[in-house]
Amino acid sequence: MGLFSFIREASEKLFKSKDAEAAAAEVARAPGDEGAKANEGVIMKAVAIAIVSALVLNACASSGVIPTDKDTYMISKQSAAGVFGTAQGVKGDIYVEANEFCGKQNKAVETVNVEAKNAIPFARQGSASLTFRCVPK
């Protein structure tokens, strides 16, 4: 049984059952010790995939717009490509976010400071931060 079919089967049993504990026990149970060990391996793979997915999604998270002073804001972001990403793509993303923020106020972005750090493989992720003001167009 493949990983995706196992997850689909387990999900169907868990969500269709009124007794989730009994359904979970049924999914984990397999005929004989070998089947139980095989099921355990599939479950471990699913957990590993979930952890890696969470780490990847966290790697591309933006701080969002943070007020730093009167009419001054900051945004910072790390590369979604992790330690192999460049800061240039991230820099573009934060300018898009800043423009959307100021655009809602019918204003334009004025850059106060911008910093970009390229990734160092296995040491640091590519990142960028922007300090800006929203000024009349």
N, C-alpha and C positions, 0 to 999 in steps of 0.2 A: 504494500500500500504506500503510495507516495505521500509526501508531507502535506500537500494541499488537499488531497482527498481525505486524509486523516483529520485535518483541521475542519474541513467542511462537515464530515461525519460527526465529529465531536461537538461542533457548534449546533448542529441540528438536534442532537440528543439533549444537549444542555438547555437549549431554548424551547424545545417542544415539551420537555418534562416539567411537571410541577414540582418534583423533588430533585433539585439540582445536585444534591450530594449523591443520591443514588445513581443519577445519570453520569456523574463524574467518575464514580467507582466503576460503572459498567464500561466506560470508555477506557479506563486504565487497565481493566481486567482483560486478559487475553488467554486463550487456551494454552496451558503448559508454561513452563518457565521461559522457554525461548521466545514465545510470543510476548510475554510481559517485558522481557529485556528489549525486544525490538520496539515495543510501544514506548518504553522509557527513552530509548534513543531518539525516537521521533519527537517526543515531547521536549527533550533537551535541545534538539535542533530548532524547534519552534521558539523556545525561550531565547536561544542565542540570536535568532533572526530578529526577535522583538527588541532585544537589547541593542543590537547594532543599528536597527532602524531608529531607535530613540536617540542614540548618539549622533547619527547623521543629521537628524532633524534639529537637534540641539546645536549642531555646529553652524547652521546657517541662520540662527536666530538673530534678530535685530533687537537693539535695546528699545526701539521705539523713540518717539520724540520726548526728550527730557528737558523741562525748563531749567536753566542754569542761572539766569539773572533776569532782570527786567527786560522783556522783549528779546531775550537771547536763549537759544535752544541748542541741544546737542543730540546727535544720533551716532551710534557706533554699531558695527556689524562685523562678524567674522565670515570668512569664505565658506561656502557650502561644500567646496572641494577639500576642506580640511587642510592638512599640511602641504597639499600639492596645489592649492589655489593661489591666484594672484590677487593683489589688492585692488587692481584697476576695476575689475568687475564689481567688487564690493563697493568701491567708491561711487560708481555709477548708480548702484542700487540705493545708496543712502541719499544721493542727490534727488533721485526720483521720489523717495519718501519725503524729503524736505519740501520739494516742489508741491507735492500733494497737500501737505500740511499748510503751507502758506497760501496755496491756491484756494483752499476752503475759506480763507479770510480775504480773498481777492487781493492778495499781496504777492510779492516776488521774493525769492531767496537772495540774501546778501551774505556771502561767505565771510565769516570772521576768522576761522582757522580750519584747515583740513590736514589730516595726517593719514598716511597710508603706509602700512608695513607689509612687505611681501613675506610669503611663507618661507620658513626654513624647514625642509623635509625632516620629519620625525622630531622637530623641536618646537615649532610655532606655526599657528595658522595665519593665513593672509587675513588682514583686517584693515579697517579704515574707520575714522571718526570725523565728524563734521560738526563744527560749532557755527551757528548761523543766526541771522535775524530775519524776520519777515518785514519787508519795507513796502511802501506804496509803489504800485507799478508806474 
